[in-house]
Amino acid sequence: MDMLGVHGVLGRKDPHAVQRGRWVWGFLRTRASTMGAGTSEIQRNTIAEQILALPRDPGMPPR
């Protein structure tokens, strides 16, 4: 977004938007999709415990 400048944050209906607002839409959806799929920390804990067989995180509540 920094590289696109002010035109990079314009919506798709604005005639000055870069690639019809494609970049701003992707930028905003990236954050939402991480929340929708679960936080990165939870995904990392799952990978660590179940795939890498690392010890359980002591800060997590018991199952």
All heavy atoms as a GROMACS GRO file, in nm:
protein
  489
    1MET      N    1   0.082  -0.118   0.000
    1MET     CA    2   0.000   0.000   0.000
    1MET      C    3   0.087   0.125   0.000
    1MET      O    4   0.050   0.222  -0.062
    1MET     CB    5  -0.093  -0.001   0.121
    1MET     CG    6  -0.191  -0.118   0.126
    1MET     SD    7  -0.291  -0.142  -0.020
    1MET     CE    8  -0.381   0.007  -0.032
    2ASP      N    9   0.200   0.118   0.069
    2ASP     CA   10   0.290   0.234   0.070
    2ASP      C   11   0.340   0.267  -0.070
    2ASP      O   12   0.351   0.384  -0.106
    2ASP     CB   13   0.410   0.208   0.162
    2ASP     CG   14   0.371   0.206   0.308
    2ASP    OD1   15   0.267   0.265   0.345
    2ASP    OD2   16   0.445   0.143   0.386
    3MET      N   17   0.369   0.166  -0.147
    3MET     CA   18   0.423   0.189  -0.282
    3MET      C   19   0.318   0.245  -0.377
    3MET      O   20   0.352   0.320  -0.469
    3MET     CB   21   0.478   0.058  -0.338
    3MET     CG   22   0.603   0.013  -0.266
    3MET     SD   23   0.663  -0.149  -0.313
    3MET     CE   24   0.667  -0.142  -0.489
    4LEU      N   25   0.192   0.213  -0.356
    4LEU     CA   26   0.087   0.262  -0.446
    4LEU      C   27   0.050   0.407  -0.418
    4LEU      O   28  -0.007   0.473  -0.503
    4LEU     CB   29  -0.038   0.174  -0.432
    4LEU     CG   30  -0.022   0.030  -0.479
    4LEU    CD1   31  -0.149  -0.049  -0.448
    4LEU    CD2   32   0.009   0.024  -0.626
    5GLY      N   33   0.078   0.454  -0.298
    5GLY     CA   34   0.047   0.592  -0.264
    5GLY      C   35  -0.101   0.612  -0.238
    5GLY      O   36  -0.176   0.518  -0.211
    6VAL      N   37  -0.145   0.737  -0.248
    6VAL     CA   38  -0.283   0.770  -0.215
    6VAL      C   39  -0.384   0.702  -0.307
    6VAL      O   40  -0.495   0.671  -0.265
    6VAL     CB   41  -0.307   0.922  -0.214
    6VAL    CG1   42  -0.228   0.988  -0.103
    6VAL    CG2   43  -0.272   0.985  -0.347
    7HIS      N   44  -0.349   0.676  -0.430
    7HIS     CA   45  -0.442   0.611  -0.522
    7HIS      C   46  -0.460   0.463  -0.490
    7HIS      O   47  -0.556   0.400  -0.534
    7HIS     CB   48  -0.396   0.628  -0.667
    7HIS     CG   49  -0.395   0.770  -0.712
    7HIS    ND1   50  -0.510   0.844  -0.726
    7HIS    CD2   51  -0.294   0.854  -0.742
    7HIS    CE1   52  -0.480   0.966  -0.765
    7HIS    NE2   53  -0.348   0.975  -0.775
    8GLY      N   54  -0.370   0.408  -0.412
    8GLY     CA   55  -0.379   0.267  -0.376
    8GLY      C   56  -0.488   0.236  -0.275
    8GLY      O   57  -0.529   0.122  -0.262
    9VAL      N   58  -0.535   0.337  -0.203
    9VAL     CA   59  -0.638   0.314  -0.102
    9VAL      C   60  -0.778   0.352  -0.148
    9VAL      O   61  -0.872   0.349  -0.072
    9VAL     CB   62  -0.605   0.388   0.030
    9VAL    CG1   63  -0.479   0.333   0.092
    9VAL    CG2   64  -0.593   0.537   0.007
   10LEU      N   65  -0.791   0.382  -0.275
   10LEU     CA   66  -0.922   0.419  -0.329
   10LEU      C   67  -1.002   0.294  -0.362
   10LEU      O   68  -0.947   0.193  -0.405
   10LEU     CB   69  -0.906   0.505  -0.453
   10LEU     CG   70  -0.835   0.639  -0.431
   10LEU    CD1   71  -0.814   0.709  -0.564
   10LEU    CD2   72  -0.913   0.726  -0.336
   11GLY      N   73  -1.132   0.302  -0.343
   11GLY     CA   74  -1.221   0.189  -0.372
   11GLY      C   75  -1.241   0.168  -0.520
   11GLY      O   76  -1.203   0.250  -0.604
   12ARG      N   77  -1.306   0.057  -0.555
   12ARG     CA   78  -1.318   0.020  -0.696
   12ARG      C   79  -1.407   0.112  -0.778
   12ARG      O   80  -1.398   0.115  -0.899
   12ARG     CB   81  -1.366  -0.123  -0.708
   12ARG     CG   82  -1.499  -0.150  -0.648
   12ARG     CD   83  -1.536  -0.294  -0.662
   12ARG     NE   84  -1.645  -0.325  -0.571
   12ARG     CZ   85  -1.711  -0.435  -0.572
   12ARG    NH1   86  -1.679  -0.528  -0.658
   12ARG    NH2   87  -1.808  -0.455  -0.488
   13LYS      N   88  -1.492   0.188  -0.712
   13LYS     CA   89  -1.580   0.278  -0.787
   13LYS      C   90  -1.515   0.411  -0.821
   13LYS      O   91  -1.566   0.486  -0.902
   13LYS     CB   92  -1.708   0.301  -0.708
   13LYS     CG   93  -1.791   0.176  -0.696
   13LYS     CD   94  -1.920   0.199  -0.625
   13LYS     CE   95  -1.997   0.069  -0.616
   13LYS     NZ   96  -2.122   0.083  -0.547
   14ASP      N   97  -1.402   0.440  -0.759
   14ASP     CA   98  -1.331   0.565  -0.786
   14ASP      C   99  -1.254   0.552  -0.917
   14ASP      O  100  -1.182   0.454  -0.937
   14ASP     CB  101  -1.236   0.596  -0.671
   14ASP     CG  102  -1.183   0.738  -0.679
   14ASP    OD1  103  -1.115   0.769  -0.779
   14ASP    OD2  104  -1.212   0.815  -0.587
   15PRO      N  105  -1.266   0.648  -1.007
   15PRO     CA  106  -1.197   0.638  -1.136
   15PRO      C  107  -1.044   0.644  -1.126
   15PRO      O  108  -0.974   0.601  -1.217
   15PRO     CB  109  -1.250   0.758  -1.215
   15PRO     CG  110  -1.307   0.850  -1.114
   15PRO     CD  111  -1.348   0.768  -0.997
   16HIS      N  112  -0.991   0.693  -1.014
   16HIS     CA  113  -0.847   0.703  -0.997
   16HIS      C  114  -0.788   0.583  -0.923
   16HIS      O  115  -0.667   0.579  -0.896
   16HIS     CB  116  -0.811   0.830  -0.921
   16HIS     CG  117  -0.857   0.954  -0.990
   16HIS    ND1  118  -0.804   0.998  -1.109
   16HIS    CD2  119  -0.956   1.042  -0.958
   16HIS    CE1  120  -0.865   1.109  -1.147
   16HIS    NE2  121  -0.959   1.138  -1.057
   17ALA      N  122  -0.868   0.485  -0.889
   17ALA     CA  123  -0.820   0.368  -0.814
   17ALA      C  124  -0.724   0.285  -0.897
   17ALA      O  125  -0.743   0.268  -1.018
   17ALA     CB  126  -0.938   0.282  -0.771
   18VAL      N  127  -0.622   0.233  -0.832
   18VAL     CA  128  -0.524   0.147  -0.900
   18VAL      C  129  -0.587   0.010  -0.923
   18VAL      O  130  -0.637  -0.053  -0.829
   18VAL     CB  131  -0.396   0.133  -0.814
   18VAL    CG1  132  -0.298   0.038  -0.878
   18VAL    CG2  133  -0.334   0.269  -0.790
   19GLN      N  134  -0.589  -0.033  -1.046
   19GLN     CA  135  -0.647  -0.162  -1.087
   19GLN      C  136  -0.786  -0.185  -1.027
   19GLN      O  137  -0.818  -0.290  -0.973
   19GLN     CB  138  -0.554  -0.277  -1.051
   19GLN     CG  139  -0.430  -0.280  -1.133
   19GLN     CD  140  -0.348  -0.405  -1.109
   19GLN    OE1  141  -0.372  -0.482  -1.016
   19GLN    NE2  142  -0.250  -0.428  -1.195
   20ARG      N  143  -0.869  -0.081  -1.037
   20ARG     CA  144  -1.008  -0.085  -0.989
   20ARG      C  145  -1.021  -0.126  -0.841
   20ARG      O  146  -1.111  -0.200  -0.804
   20ARG     CB  147  -1.094  -0.174  -1.077
   20ARG     CG  148  -1.122  -0.106  -1.211
   20ARG     CD  149  -1.211  -0.189  -1.294
   20ARG     NE  150  -1.125  -0.272  -1.377
   20ARG     CZ  151  -1.162  -0.383  -1.435
   20ARG    NH1  152  -1.283  -0.428  -1.420
   20ARG    NH2  153  -1.079  -0.450  -1.510
   21GLY      N  154  -0.929  -0.083  -0.757
   21GLY     CA  155  -0.937  -0.110  -0.613
   21GLY      C  156  -0.895  -0.250  -0.572
   21GLY      O  157  -0.915  -0.290  -0.458
   22ARG      N  158  -0.836  -0.324  -0.662
   22ARG     CA  159  -0.798  -0.462  -0.635
   22ARG      C  160  -0.700  -0.472  -0.517
   22ARG      O  161  -0.711  -0.560  -0.433
   22ARG     CB  162  -0.735  -0.521  -0.760
   22ARG     CG  163  -0.676  -0.656  -0.741
   22ARG     CD  164  -0.613  -0.703  -0.869
   22ARG     NE  165  -0.540  -0.825  -0.843
   22ARG     CZ  166  -0.446  -0.872  -0.919
   22ARG    NH1  167  -0.414  -0.807  -1.029
   22ARG    NH2  168  -0.384  -0.981  -0.889
   23TRP      N  169  -0.603  -0.382  -0.510
   23TRP     CA  170  -0.499  -0.391  -0.407
   23TRP      C  171  -0.552  -0.356  -0.269
   23TRP      O  172  -0.518  -0.420  -0.171
   23TRP     CB  173  -0.381  -0.304  -0.444
   23TRP     CG  174  -0.312  -0.358  -0.563
   23TRP    CD1  175  -0.325  -0.316  -0.693
   23TRP    CD2  176  -0.224  -0.471  -0.568
   23TRP    NE1  177  -0.250  -0.394  -0.776
   23TRP    CE2  178  -0.186  -0.490  -0.702
   23TRP    CE3  179  -0.174  -0.556  -0.471
   23TRP    CZ2  180  -0.100  -0.591  -0.741
   23TRP    CZ3  181  -0.088  -0.657  -0.510
   23TRP    CH2  182  -0.053  -0.672  -0.644
   24VAL      N  183  -0.636  -0.254  -0.261
   24VAL     CA  184  -0.689  -0.217  -0.130
   24VAL      C  185  -0.782  -0.328  -0.079
   24VAL      O  186  -0.783  -0.360   0.040
   24VAL     CB  187  -0.759  -0.078  -0.132
   24VAL    CG1  188  -0.888  -0.081  -0.210
   24VAL    CG2  189  -0.783  -0.030   0.009
   25TRP      N  190  -0.860  -0.388  -0.167
   25TRP     CA  191  -0.949  -0.498  -0.128
   25TRP      C  192  -0.866  -0.615  -0.075
   25TRP      O  193  -0.896  -0.670   0.031
   25TRP     CB  194  -1.034  -0.541  -0.246
   25TRP     CG  195  -1.117  -0.662  -0.219
   25TRP    CD1  196  -1.097  -0.788  -0.265
   25TRP    CD2  197  -1.234  -0.670  -0.138
   25TRP    NE1  198  -1.192  -0.874  -0.218
   25TRP    CE2  199  -1.278  -0.804  -0.140
   25TRP    CE3  200  -1.305  -0.577  -0.063
   25TRP    CZ2  201  -1.390  -0.846  -0.069
   25TRP    CZ3  202  -1.417  -0.620   0.006
   25TRP    CH2  203  -1.458  -0.752   0.002
   26GLY      N  204  -0.762  -0.652  -0.145
   26GLY     CA  205  -0.676  -0.762  -0.100
   26GLY      C  206  -0.607  -0.731   0.032
   26GLY      O  207  -0.595  -0.816   0.119
   27PHE      N  208  -0.562  -0.608   0.047
   27PHE     CA  209  -0.496  -0.565   0.170
   27PHE      C  210  -0.589  -0.576   0.290
   27PHE      O  211  -0.552  -0.629   0.395
   27PHE     CB  212  -0.447  -0.421   0.153
   27PHE     CG  213  -0.384  -0.362   0.275
   27PHE    CD1  214  -0.256  -0.400   0.313
   27PHE    CD2  215  -0.451  -0.267   0.350
   27PHE    CE1  216  -0.196  -0.344   0.425
   27PHE    CE2  217  -0.392  -0.212   0.462
   27PHE     CZ  218  -0.265  -0.250   0.500
   28LEU      N  219  -0.711  -0.531   0.274
   28LEU     CA  220  -0.807  -0.536   0.384
   28LEU      C  221  -0.855  -0.679   0.411
   28LEU      O  222  -0.878  -0.717   0.526
   28LEU     CB  223  -0.926  -0.444   0.354
   28LEU     CG  224  -0.891  -0.296   0.348
   28LEU    CD1  225  -1.012  -0.216   0.300
   28LEU    CD2  226  -0.840  -0.245   0.481
   29ARG      N  227  -0.871  -0.760   0.310
   29ARG     CA  228  -0.919  -0.897   0.328
   29ARG      C  229  -0.812  -0.988   0.390
   29ARG      O  230  -0.844  -1.086   0.454
   29ARG     CB  231  -0.962  -0.957   0.194
   29ARG     CG  232  -1.090  -0.904   0.141
   29ARG     CD  233  -1.209  -0.934   0.226
   29ARG     NE  234  -1.222  -1.078   0.250
   29ARG     CZ  235  -1.291  -1.130   0.349
   29ARG    NH1  236  -1.352  -1.054   0.435
   29ARG    NH2  237  -1.299  -1.259   0.364
   30THR      N  238  -0.685  -0.955   0.372
   30THR     CA  239  -0.578  -1.037   0.428
   30THR      C  240  -0.592  -1.046   0.579
   30THR      O  241  -0.582  -1.154   0.637
   30THR     CB  242  -0.441  -0.977   0.391
   30THR    OG1  243  -0.431  -0.975   0.250
   30THR    CG2  244  -0.328  -1.058   0.448
   31ARG      N  245  -0.616  -0.936   0.643
   31ARG     CA  246  -0.629  -0.933   0.788
   31ARG      C  247  -0.755  -1.009   0.832
   31ARG      O  248  -0.752  -1.083   0.928
   31ARG     CB  249  -0.635  -0.788   0.835
   31ARG     CG  250  -0.600  -0.772   0.977
   31ARG     CD  251  -0.456  -0.817   0.995
   31ARG     NE  252  -0.410  -0.778   1.124
   31ARG     CZ  253  -0.329  -0.852   1.196
   31ARG    NH1  254  -0.286  -0.966   1.152
   31ARG    NH2  255  -0.289  -0.811   1.312
   32ALA      N  256  -0.862  -0.989   0.763
   32ALA     CA  257  -0.988  -1.055   0.799
   32ALA      C  258  -0.979  -1.206   0.781
   32ALA      O  259  -1.033  -1.282   0.861
   32ALA     CB  260  -1.102  -0.998   0.716
   33SER      N  261  -0.910  -1.251   0.678
   33SER     CA  262  -0.903  -1.396   0.655
   33SER      C  263  -0.819  -1.465   0.762
   33SER      O  264  -0.845  -1.580   0.795
   33SER     CB  265  -0.849  -1.426   0.515
   33SER     OG  266  -0.719  -1.378   0.500
   34THR      N  267  -0.720  -1.396   0.819
   34THR     CA  268  -0.644  -1.461   0.928
   34THR      C  269  -0.730  -1.475   1.051
   34THR      O  270  -0.722  -1.575   1.121
   34THR     CB  271  -0.520  -1.379   0.970
   34THR    OG1  272  -0.531  -1.249   0.928
   34THR    CG2  273  -0.394  -1.440   0.927
   35MET      N  274  -0.816  -1.379   1.076
   35MET     CA  275  -0.904  -1.388   1.193
   35MET      C  276  -1.012  -1.494   1.170
   35MET      O  277  -1.048  -1.565   1.261
   35MET     CB  278  -0.968  -1.252   1.219
   35MET     CG  279  -0.873  -1.152   1.273
   35MET     SD  280  -0.959  -0.999   1.301
   35MET     CE  281  -0.843  -0.884   1.234
   36GLY      N  282  -1.063  -1.501   1.050
   36GLY     CA  283  -1.168  -1.598   1.020
   36GLY      C  284  -1.120  -1.741   1.028
   36GLY      O  285  -1.194  -1.830   1.068
   37ALA      N  286  -0.997  -1.766   0.995
   37ALA     CA  287  -0.943  -1.902   0.996
   37ALA      C  288  -0.882  -1.937   1.131
   37ALA      O  289  -0.837  -2.048   1.152
   37ALA     CB  290  -0.839  -1.916   0.886
   38GLY      N  291  -0.878  -1.845   1.224
   38GLY     CA  292  -0.813  -1.867   1.353
   38GLY      C  293  -0.685  -1.787   1.358
   38GLY      O  294  -0.622  -1.762   1.257
   39THR      N  295  -0.647  -1.748   1.477
   39THR     CA  296  -0.528  -1.664   1.487
   39THR      C  297  -0.403  -1.742   1.451
   39THR      O  298  -0.398  -1.864   1.462
   39THR     CB  299  -0.513  -1.607   1.628
   39THR    OG1  300  -0.495  -1.716   1.718
   39THR    CG2  301  -0.634  -1.527   1.669
   40SER      N  302  -0.303  -1.671   1.412
   40SER     CA  303  -0.176  -1.733   1.375
   40SER      C  304  -0.115  -1.810   1.491
   40SER      O  305  -0.055  -1.915   1.473
   40SER     CB  306  -0.077  -1.626   1.328
   40SER     OG  307  -0.129  -1.559   1.218
   41GLU      N  308  -0.132  -1.756   1.614
   41GLU     CA  309  -0.075  -1.822   1.730
   41GLU      C  310  -0.139  -1.959   1.754
   41GLU      O  311  -0.069  -2.056   1.786
   41GLU     CB  312  -0.094  -1.735   1.855
   41GLU     CG  313  -0.011  -1.608   1.853
   41GLU     CD  314  -0.075  -1.496   1.773
   41GLU    OE1  315  -0.193  -1.509   1.732
   41GLU    OE2  316  -0.006  -1.397   1.747
   42ILE      N  317  -0.269  -1.968   1.737
   42ILE     CA  318  -0.339  -2.096   1.756
   42ILE      C  319  -0.294  -2.196   1.650
   42ILE      O  320  -0.268  -2.312   1.680
   42ILE     CB  321  -0.492  -2.076   1.752
   42ILE    CG1  322  -0.536  -1.997   1.874
   42ILE    CG2  323  -0.564  -2.210   1.745
   42ILE    CD1  324  -0.681  -1.957   1.874
   43GLN      N  325  -0.280  -2.150   1.527
   43GLN     CA  326  -0.235  -2.238   1.420
   43GLN      C  327  -0.093  -2.286   1.446
   43GLN      O  328  -0.062  -2.404   1.425
   43GLN     CB  329  -0.244  -2.166   1.286
   43GLN     CG  330  -0.386  -2.139   1.244
   43GLN     CD  331  -0.396  -2.055   1.119
   43GLN    OE1  332  -0.296  -2.013   1.062
   43GLN    NE2  333  -0.518  -2.030   1.074
   44ARG      N  334  -0.008  -2.198   1.495
   44ARG     CA  335   0.130  -2.238   1.526
   44ARG      C  336   0.134  -2.339   1.640
   44ARG      O  337   0.212  -2.435   1.637
   44ARG     CB  338   0.214  -2.115   1.562
   44ARG     CG  339   0.247  -2.030   1.443
   44ARG     CD  340   0.340  -1.916   1.481
   44ARG     NE  341   0.351  -1.823   1.371
   44ARG     CZ  342   0.311  -1.696   1.374
   44ARG    NH1  343   0.260  -1.646   1.484
   44ARG    NH2  344   0.326  -1.620   1.270
   45ASN      N  345   0.052  -2.318   1.742
   45ASN     CA  346   0.046  -2.413   1.853
   45ASN      C  347  -0.001  -2.550   1.805
   45ASN      O  348   0.053  -2.653   1.846
   45ASN     CB  349  -0.046  -2.363   1.964
   45ASN     CG  350   0.020  -2.261   2.053
   45ASN    OD1  351   0.142  -2.251   2.056
   45ASN    ND2  352  -0.060  -2.185   2.124
   46THR      N  353  -0.100  -2.552   1.720
   46THR     CA  354  -0.151  -2.679   1.667
   46THR      C  355  -0.043  -2.752   1.589
   46THR      O  356  -0.023  -2.873   1.607
   46THR     CB  357  -0.273  -2.653   1.577
   46THR    OG1  358  -0.372  -2.584   1.654
   46THR    CG2  359  -0.331  -2.782   1.524
   47ILE      N  360   0.028  -2.680   1.504
   47ILE     CA  361   0.136  -2.742   1.425
   47ILE      C  362   0.245  -2.793   1.518
   47ILE      O  363   0.294  -2.905   1.503
   47ILE     CB  364   0.193  -2.641   1.323
   47ILE    CG1  365   0.089  -2.613   1.215
   47ILE    CG2  366   0.323  -2.692   1.262
   47ILE    CD1  367   0.123  -2.498   1.124
   48ALA      N  368   0.283  -2.713   1.617
   48ALA     CA  369   0.390  -2.751   1.709
   48ALA      C  370   0.353  -2.876   1.788
   48ALA      O  371   0.434  -2.968   1.802
   48ALA     CB  372   0.420  -2.637   1.806
   49GLU      N  373   0.229  -2.881   1.837
   49GLU     CA  374   0.189  -2.995   1.921
   49GLU      C  375   0.161  -3.121   1.840
   49GLU      O  376   0.206  -3.229   1.875
   49GLU     CB  377   0.065  -2.958   2.002
   49GLU     CG  378   0.091  -2.853   2.108
   49GLU     CD  379  -0.037  -2.804   2.173
   49GLU    OE1  380  -0.144  -2.865   2.151
   49GLU    OE2  381  -0.030  -2.703   2.244
   50GLN      N  382   0.086  -3.107   1.732
   50GLN     CA  383   0.038  -3.225   1.662
   50GLN      C  384   0.133  -3.275   1.553
   50GLN      O  385   0.142  -3.395   1.531
   50GLN     CB  386  -0.099  -3.197   1.602
   50GLN     CG  387  -0.202  -3.173   1.710
   50GLN     CD  388  -0.340  -3.151   1.654
   50GLN    OE1  389  -0.362  -3.160   1.532
   50GLN    NE2  390  -0.435  -3.120   1.739
   51ILE      N  391   0.203  -3.188   1.488
   51ILE     CA  392   0.289  -3.230   1.378
   51ILE      C  393   0.434  -3.246   1.424
   51ILE      O  394   0.498  -3.347   1.395
   51ILE     CB  395   0.280  -3.132   1.259
   51ILE    CG1  396   0.136  -3.134   1.205
   51ILE    CG2  397   0.378  -3.169   1.150
   51ILE    CD1  398   0.108  -3.033   1.100
   52LEU      N  399   0.482  -3.148   1.498
   52LEU     CA  400   0.622  -3.152   1.542
   52LEU      C  401   0.640  -3.224   1.675
   52LEU      O  402   0.753  -3.243   1.719
   52LEU     CB  403   0.677  -3.009   1.553
   52LEU     CG  404   0.673  -2.927   1.424
   52LEU    CD1  405   0.719  -2.785   1.450
   52LEU    CD2  406   0.757  -2.993   1.316
   53ALA      N  407   0.529  -3.262   1.739
   53ALA     CA  408   0.530  -3.333   1.868
   53ALA      C  409   0.607  -3.258   1.976
   53ALA      O  410   0.674  -3.318   2.059
   53ALA     CB  411   0.584  -3.474   1.850
   54LEU      N  412   0.595  -3.126   1.976
   54LEU     CA  413   0.658  -3.045   2.080
   54LEU      C  414   0.568  -3.045   2.203
   54LEU      O  415   0.447  -3.074   2.194
   54LEU     CB  416   0.678  -2.902   2.030
   54LEU     CG  417   0.778  -2.887   1.914
   54LEU    CD1  418   0.780  -2.742   1.866
   54LEU    CD2  419   0.916  -2.930   1.957
   55PRO      N  420   0.621  -3.013   2.320
   55PRO     CA  421   0.538  -3.012   2.441
   55PRO      C  422   0.428  -2.908   2.433
   55PRO      O  423   0.441  -2.807   2.365
   55PRO     CB  424   0.636  -2.979   2.553
   55PRO     CG  425   0.767  -2.954   2.491
   55PRO     CD  426   0.759  -2.980   2.345
   56ARG      N  427   0.323  -2.936   2.502
   56ARG     CA  428   0.206  -2.848   2.506
   56ARG      C  429   0.242  -2.712   2.568
   56ARG      O  430   0.321  -2.703   2.658
   56ARG     CB  431   0.098  -2.917   2.588
   56ARG     CG  432  -0.033  -2.849   2.584
   56ARG     CD  433  -0.138  -2.943   2.639
   56ARG     NE  434  -0.252  -2.869   2.686
   56ARG     CZ  435  -0.335  -2.802   2.607
   56ARG    NH1  436  -0.315  -2.802   2.478
   56ARG    NH2  437  -0.437  -2.737   2.657
   57ASP      N  438   0.182  -2.607   2.516
   57ASP     CA  439   0.205  -2.473   2.567
   57ASP      C  440   0.144  -2.459   2.707
   57ASP      O  441   0.024  -2.477   2.724
   57ASP     CB  442   0.142  -2.371   2.472
   57ASP     CG  443   0.165  -2.226   2.512
   57ASP    OD1  444   0.235  -2.202   2.612
   57ASP    OD2  445   0.113  -2.138   2.443
   58PRO      N  446   0.222  -2.429   2.809
   58PRO     CA  447   0.170  -2.423   2.946
   58PRO      C  448   0.072  -2.308   2.966
   58PRO      O  449  -0.008  -2.311   3.059
   58PRO     CB  450   0.293  -2.405   3.032
   58PRO     CG  451   0.398  -2.353   2.943
   58PRO     CD  452   0.365  -2.403   2.804
   59GLY      N  453   0.075  -2.209   2.881
   59GLY     CA  454  -0.016  -2.095   2.894
   59GLY      C  455  -0.156  -2.123   2.843
   59GLY      O  456  -0.248  -2.045   2.866
   60MET      N  457  -0.176  -2.234   2.774
   60MET     CA  458  -0.307  -2.267   2.717
   60MET      C  459  -0.392  -2.340   2.821
   60MET      O  460  -0.340  -2.417   2.901
   60MET     CB  461  -0.291  -2.355   2.593
   60MET     CG  462  -0.217  -2.288   2.479
   60MET     SD  463  -0.304  -2.146   2.413
   60MET     CE  464  -0.442  -2.224   2.336
   61PRO      N  465  -0.524  -2.318   2.821
   61PRO     CA  466  -0.610  -2.391   2.914
   61PRO      C  467  -0.613  -2.540   2.881
   61PRO      O  468  -0.593  -2.579   2.767
   61PRO     CB  469  -0.747  -2.327   2.893
   61PRO     CG  470  -0.741  -2.262   2.760
   61PRO     CD  471  -0.596  -2.227   2.736
   62PRO      N  472  -0.638  -2.624   2.982
   62PRO     CA  473  -0.642  -2.770   2.956
   62PRO      C  474  -0.758  -2.806   2.864
   62PRO      O  475  -0.859  -2.738   2.860
   62PRO     CB  476  -0.659  -2.831   3.094
   62PRO     CG  477  -0.700  -2.721   3.183
   62PRO     CD  478  -0.661  -2.592   3.119
   63ARG      N  479  -0.741  -2.915   2.792
   63ARG     CA  480  -0.847  -2.959   2.699
   63ARG      C  481  -0.955  -3.030   2.770
   63ARG      O  482  -0.950  -3.100   2.859
   63ARG     CB  483  -0.788  -3.052   2.592
   63ARG     CG  484  -0.698  -2.978   2.502
   63ARG     CD  485  -0.652  -3.070   2.395
   63ARG     NE  486  -0.525  -3.018   2.344
   63ARG     CZ  487  -0.451  -3.079   2.258
   63ARG    NH1  488  -0.484  -3.194   2.212
   63ARG    NH2  489  -0.342  -3.025   2.216
   0.00000   0.00000   0.00000
